[in-house]
Amino acid sequence: MKKIISTSKAPAAIGPYAQANFANGILYISGQIPFNSETGKLEEDIEKATHQVMKNLEAILTEAGLTFSNVVKATIFLKNMDDFAVMNEIYASYLTEGSYPARETVQVSCLPRNVDIEISMIAHQF
């Protein structure tokens, strides 16, 4: 059975998708952009943007009763691969060494709302 996960602490879905779906112990989180739900604004530089994306992901994980330790897969989209080192350091700061998820990072030409970063995740309830 599929359960839709939604929290006001992360950006609301603006199209025909859910923030996340929980099915058979697996949480599929839609790509999160650096939208700050408290201020209603986008975070713009890559440092602030990465922190905001990770906070959005954390809010969804928390709503589902999970943490970053449950994440088994991450997909990162960057508008500029020159931002990789900064993003990677911030991304790693939210994770526990020894329980890093599988991941790919790709550069794309454009993202929703012309942001610089978007991250989606898959987590497993152990």
Residue, then its C-alpha position, 0 to 999 in steps of 0.5 A: m500500500k502506498k502512503i503519500i508523505s507531505t509536510s509544510k516544512a518543505p515546498a509543496a508539490i506544484g504539479p501532479y506529484a507528491q513530496a514523497n511516497f512510502a511503499n513497502g518500507i521504501l520512501y521515494i522523495s521527489g526532487q527538492i529545490p532550495f525553496n524556503s517554506e518559511t520565507g517563501k523565497l528561493e535560496e540563491d548561492i550554492e552554499k545556502a541553496t544546498h543547506q536548504v535542499m538538505k533541510n527540505l529533504e530532512a523535513i520529509l524524512t522526519e515526517a515519514g519517521l526516518t533520518f538520513s541514515n535510512v537513505v540508500k540512494a541520492t540523485i543530485f542535479l547541478k546547473n554548474m559542476d563547478d559547484f560540486a566541491v562546495m555542494n559535496e562538503i555541505y551534503a556530507s555534513y548531513l550524513t553519517e560516515g559509514s552509512y552514505p547512500a549510493r549517489e550520482t551527480v549530474q550537470v543539467s542545463c536548467l532546473p525548475r525555477n532556474v535554481d542551481i541544485e535539486i536533490s531526490m532521495i530514496a530511503h528504506q525503513f530498516 
